[in-house]
Amino acid sequence: MIYRSCIARIVLLLCVGVCVHAEDYYLDSQTGDDRNDGLSPANAWATLTKASAGSYQAGDRILLKRGVPFKGKLSLRHIIAGSDQPLVVDAYGKGEQLPKIDSAGYIGGITIEDCSYVKVRNIEISSDGGVAVDSKAKTDRYGIYVSKSNNISIENLNIHAIFATEQTKSEGKDNTTAYGHGARIEDSERVQVRACRIERVGRYGINALRSDDLLILNNQTDHTGCSGLQMSRCKGVEVRGNIFDHPGSFIDERMHGRGSGSWVWSCEDVRYESNHFLNAKGKGDSCGVHIDFN
């Protein structure tokens, strides 16, 4: 009897370790409540702050209701998922409208730091100035920010109107620029940005620093203050099927007003294929593609 009891306990412990299942967490800023468990549309959370404080595991999904506005930022940190069970941030509900994150005053609409295997898709993000809640947001701003992470997928985001609270000194059309980038990737690897639309940002549409094994596929940037795509100290990048239109734009006086469709600096193994580079404007170095030093 003791032997059988021990076996039963071992089986139970193994099952607890193996059989933990993924959860869906729902957000609805209009009818949700942060006191809910978030595990169904009827018991949705209300805020991105609540979602940012959650503890997630491989296979979980964070789902924002379509057509509903959200204020603030979604912050994901120290989440380790897997290739077959990534953490997913996505939309739910009926209709074509995307969930809308207004992150005015915050460093980014969605921030991903020290994470593995995260997929973000079908979200609209803007961050047009505002009083700086995050200290860095005073002089810098991102639609989506990825740092020290790997195996990240960014797909079908609509990012627009990204401007820091204050303008800082720059070498653009004017002496100052309100820095804002659609997507920033830094110190990361195996990141893909796919089928996103990025427009009216203070500086770069997509910006990558010290990152390797990147896929930039089928995106469209339009009216970026500087380059549609800028990369520095990156290695192993495929840039395919994108449209980079109106880099160096100055349709907003806060924009940089100088830039190439793509500007690459000190990079290695970058392949451009089947892209369109259109309507570059600005003083000096404003080209279709600018392959720079190193």
N, C-alpha and C positions, 0 to 999 in steps of 0.2 A: 504493500500500500504506500509506504514511504517512497519507494522507487517510482511508482506511477505518479504520485503527487509531484515529485521533482520534475519528471518529464513534462507533466502538464504545465508547470510553472515556466519551464524553459521555452516551451512552444508558445505560451502566452506572451512572454517577454520578446521573443523573436517576432511575433506578429505585431506587437506594439511598435517595434523598431522598423518593420518593413511596410506595414499596412497603413501608415499615416497618409491620408489623401489630401490632394490639393483643394483649395477653396477659391471661390469667386467672391470678391468684395465690391460692392456697388456704391456709387456716389451719385447723389442727386441734391444739388444745392437748394432746390426749390421745395422739395417735400421731405428730404432726409433729415436725420437728427444724429449728431455724433454720439448720443447715448445708445443708439441702436448697435446691433452686432455687425451690420453691414453685409450680411450673408444672403440677402435677397433684395430685389427691387423694392419690396414693401418695407424692408428694414434697412434702407440705405443710410450710409453716412452722409453728412452734409458738406464737409469741408476737406480741402486738400491738406490742411494741418493734421486732421485726424488720420488721413490716409498715410501721411508721411511718418506718423508715429507707429504704424503697424509693424508687426513682426511677420515676415513672409518666408515661405519656403519654396522649393522647386515646384513648378507647375501652377502656382497661384496666379490669379488674374485680378488686376485692379481695373474696374470698368466704370467709365464716366458716361453719364446719360447724354445722348445726342441732343443737340440744340439747346443745352442748358449752360449758362455761364458760371464759371468758377473764378474766384479771386485768390491770388497768392501763388504759391509754387508747390509742386509735388517733388519732394526730396527723397531719393532712394540712395541708401548708403549701406555698405557692407553686406550686400545680398549676394549669396553664392547659389545659383541655380545650376541647371545642367543642359546639355545639348538637346536631350529628348524631352526635358521639362523646364523650359525657360520661364522666368517671371514675365508676365505679359501685362502691358498697359494698353487698353483699347477702349472703344466705344461700345455702348449697348443701347437698345431701344430702336424705335421705328423712325423712318425718314432718312433723308440724305444729309441733313445738317450734322456737322461735327460738334462734339463738346468743345466749349470755348474757354481756354484759360487766359485770364487777364492778369499778368504778373507785373503790372506797373509797380515800381518801387522795389522789386525783388531781383536778385542776380539772374534768375532764369525761370522760365515757366516750368520746365522739368529739369532736374539736376540728377545725374547718375555718377556716384563716386565710389570707387573701390568695389565694383560689382562685376559679376560674371553671368553671362547668358540672360540678358534682358532684352525684350522686344517692346518697342513703343510704336504705336500706329494709330492712325485715324483720329488725330487731335488737332485743333486749331489753337494757335498761341500768338498772343500779342503782348508787348511790354513797352508801352509808350510813355517814357518818363516817369512822372509821379514822385512823391516824396520817398527818399531812399529808406526802405525798411532794413534791407541788408546793406551794410556799410560799403561794400564793393559796388553796389548798384548805382552809387552816386556817379561813378565815372566809367562804368562798364556794364554791359547787359547782353544776355543771350536768350534766344528762344529755347533751345535745348543745350545743355552742357554735359559733356562726358569727360571724366577724369579718372586716370589710374584704373581703368576697367578693360575688360576683354569680352569678345563675342557679344557685341551689342548691335542690335538691328533697329534702325530708325526708318519708318516707312509711312508714306502718305500723310505727312504733316503739312498743314497750311500755316506758315509762319509769316507774320507781317508786322510792320510798325514796331521795330525794335530799336529803342533809343535810350541811352543813359540819361539820368536826371540832369547832369551838367555836361557842358561841352569842355573838352580839354584841348591843349595845344596839339596841332597836327600840321602836316605838310600838304593838305588837300587844297581844294579850290579857295577856301578861306583859311584863316589861321587856326581855326578850332573845328572840332568834330564831336558830335554826341555819339560816342562809340556804341555800336550795337551790331551783333552778329546773329544770323539766323541759327546756325549750329556751330558749336565749338567742340573739338575733339582734341584732347591733349594727354600725352603720356599713356596712351592706350594702344591696344592691338586688336585686330580682327573686328573692325567696326564697319558696318555698311549703312549708307544713307541712300535710300531708294524712293523714287517717285514722290519726292517732296516738292512743294511750291513755296518759294521764299521770295518776298518782295518788300520793298521800301524799308530797308534797314540802314542804319547809320554808316556801317562799314562793310564787313564781309557777309556774303551769303552763307558759305560754308568755309570754316577755318580749321585747319588741322596742324598741330604742333607736336613734334617728337613722337609720332605715332606710326605704326607699321601695319601692313596688310589691310589696306582700306579699299572698300568698293564704293564708288560714287556713281550711281546708276540712275538714269532716266529722271533726273531732277530738272526743275526749271527755276532759275533765279531771274528776277526782273527788277530793275531800278534798285540796285545795290550801290551804296555810297562809294565803295571801293570795288574790289574784285568779287565776281560771283563765287569763285573758288580760290582760296589761297592756302598753300601748304608750305611749311618750313620744317626742315630736318625730319622728313618722313621717308619711309622706305617701303617699296612694294605696294603701289597704288594703281588701281584701274579706274579710269575716268571714261565712262561710256554712255552714249545716248542722252547726254544732257543738253539743255539749252541755257546759255548764259547771255542774257539780253540786258542792255542798258547798264553795264558796269560804269562806275564813275558818275552816277546820276546825282543831280542836285535839285530834284523836284521838291525837296524839303531843305530849308537853309541849314538844318542841323547835319545834313549828309556830307560825306567826305568830298565828293565831286571830283574824284580822280581814281581811275582803276582799269585794269584789264579784265577780260572775260575770265581768265585764270592766270594766276601769278604763282610760280613755283620757285622756291629758294632753298638751296643746299639739300636737295632731295636725291634719292637714288631709286632706280627701277620704277619709273612712273610711265604708264601707258595711256595715251589719249586716243580714243577711237569713236568715230561717228558722233561727234558733238557739233553744236552750232555755237559760234561766238559772234555776237551781233552788237552793233551800236556802242562800241567803247568810246568813252569821252574823258577828257581831262588833260591837264598839263603833264607832259613827260611820262613815259612808261605806261601809257594807256593804250594797250594793244589787244588783239584778239587773244593770243596766248603769250605771256612773258616768261621765258625760261631764264632765270637769273643765276646768280653766282653759285659756284660749287656744284 
